[in-house]
């Protein structure tokens, strides 16, 4: 049986293999990284009980997130096609730009993420940027900084934990604001 902390550690060890697994299932590289980020945040955010088969659990979790991601993309595509069909016009006339509300939310999330990154120790911030943004392999980062791959993984784990914590706070804050403005349960009769 593996505990929650061990599961997060194992996830870090298996991350490259999980990425290859998702790529073999048909995910694009960026899509696979997004899915793995979601899995990692879920592992950090949720209280999980002991897991009997941790490797199988992580592969299953990655596969489930992949399937959810694909289903959501399919629903979004069908919804857009239906909207075009109802409102007339060519599919080429669909505006792919996000709504103003979505754009404002994304800017707020980006500002929150930037504050989290700014508050990280410099080495963690550099490692996160090189791995997550520039796509540099962990081994190459380790060699460039003269540290072990394990140390790189620990810096990344701390960065992901800080991001997950900020994301939870941001979501809780949004729920509180919705409650204060009466948005929650606005459709209740």
Buried (B, 14 or more C-beta within 10 A) or exposed (E): EBEBEEBBBBBBBBBEEBBEBBEEBEBEEEBBBBBBBBBBBEBBEEEBEEBEEBBEBBBEBBBEBBEEBBEEEEEEEEEBEEEBEEEEEEEEEEEEEEEEEEEEBEEEBEEBBEEBBEEBEEBBBBBBBBBBEEEBEBEEBBEEBEBEBEBBBBBBBBBBBBBBBBBEEBEEEBEEEEEEEEEEEEEEE
